[in-house]
Amino acid sequence: MAGTGTTHLRSGDRVLSVEDLVVEFPAGRGRKVHAVSGISFDLMDGETLGILGESGCGKSSTGRAVMQLPPPSGGSVRLDGTELTGLTPAALRERRKRMQMILQNPAAALNPRRKVADLVAEGPSVWGGKPDRARIEAVLESVGLDPAVVWDRRPHELSGGQCQRVCIARALMLDPQVLICDEPVSSLDVSVQAQILNLLEGTKERLGLSMIFIAHDLAVVKNISDRIMVMYLGKVCEVVPSGALAGSALHPYTRLLLASVPDAPQGEGEQENSEPPSPLDPPSGCRFRTRCPLATDRCAEEEPMLRQTADGHHVACHMV
C-alpha cells in the first residue's frame, strides 16, 4: 500500500475528522474496486485542505464518502465531534446541512428545467420555506452574478463559469461550515478558472468557511490550499504544507507529479509517468512500488507508515 497511519492528525478543535476511511465498490464475480483504503485526515476551522492526485486515485470517492454519498464501507467521519456514519437518514440529513459539495460538472449538476432563482432557493425550500427575493439576490451578487440578468434563465442559457457560480451560490444558501469542492474548475477555461478560484478564496475568507479542495492540477491546489494531502491508488503518500510542496516534497510519487508539470525541473531518480495498477488488484506493500525508481524488496513486503519528517510534513515511504 502507499501509506497508512495517523501521525499527521492534529489535536484541538477540528471541524472535520476522518479516520481509516474505506470505500469499496462491487465489481462482479466477488471482486471489489478498492477506491479508498484506510486514509485519515482532519480539517481545522478556516483551513483549506487540498487533495491532490492523478485520475483514479480516490480523490472524488473520498469527498463523496465524507458527505455519505454513499456512506463509506468503513471508518469514521466526525463533523464537529458528531459521528456521521451510522446515523439514521433523518439525523444524517440534518447534520449534512453543515457540509455542501460543489461538483466537477456545473451544467450537469443543475436541473435543466429550473430557473436560476429556483435552483438557488432549492436548499432552504427543502428545509422549511422559500427564502425571500432579497436573500437570493444578495447571494447571487456575492458570487458575481447580476440577479436582474440571470434570475429567469435556465442552465443552458448560461456559460460554464456562470453555471459554476450558480452552484456555489446554491451551496452558500444553507450557510455551510465545510465546503467540499470536487474539481470545481477542471471543465472551465483558464481565465474562468482564475475567476472561480478567486471567488472561492474570497468567499472562504468572508464567511469563515473550512474547505476541502479536490483537484489533479498541482498549481491550482498549491495556490488555494493551506495543507496538501497527496493520494495514490486509494492511499495517502504525503501530507505537506502548501508552501513547502515544490521545494520539500519527499515522496517519489509527489516528485513525479512535480516533474510532470511543463518546464519543471526533474529530480534525481525520477521516471516518466506510466499507467497505475488496477484498483481491483492493488500491489502488495507500497502501492506505488510498481512505478517507483527507488523500490526495493522491502517495498513489496511491508506497507510504509506515515511518519513526520518536519513540522507539518508527513511522508509514507521506506526510502526517504
Secondary structure as UniProt FT lines:
FT   TURN            7..8
FT   STRAND          14..26
FT   TURN            29..30
FT   STRAND          32..44
FT   TURN            45..46
FT   STRAND          48..52
FT   TURN            55..56
FT   HELIX           59..66
FT   TURN            67..68
FT   STRAND          74..79
FT   TURN            80..81
FT   STRAND          82..83
FT   TURN            85..86
FT   HELIX           89..96
FT   TURN            97..98
FT   STRAND          99..102
FT   HELIX           106..109
FT   TURN            112..113
FT   HELIX           116..126
FT   TURN            127..128
FT   HELIX           133..142
FT   TURN            143..144
FT   HELIX           147..150
FT   TURN            151..152
FT   HELIX           155..157
FT   HELIX           160..172
FT   TURN            173..174
FT   STRAND          178..182
FT   TURN            184..187
FT   HELIX           190..207
FT   STRAND          210..215
FT   HELIX           218..224
FT   STRAND          227..232
FT   TURN            233..234
FT   STRAND          235..241
FT   HELIX           242..244
FT   HELIX           245..248
FT   HELIX           252..259
FT   TURN            262..263
FT   TURN            268..269
FT   TURN            279..280
FT   TURN            287..288
FT   HELIX           289..291
FT   TURN            293..294
FT   HELIX           297..301
FT   STRAND          307..310
FT   TURN            311..312
FT   STRAND          313..315
FT   TURN            318..319
//
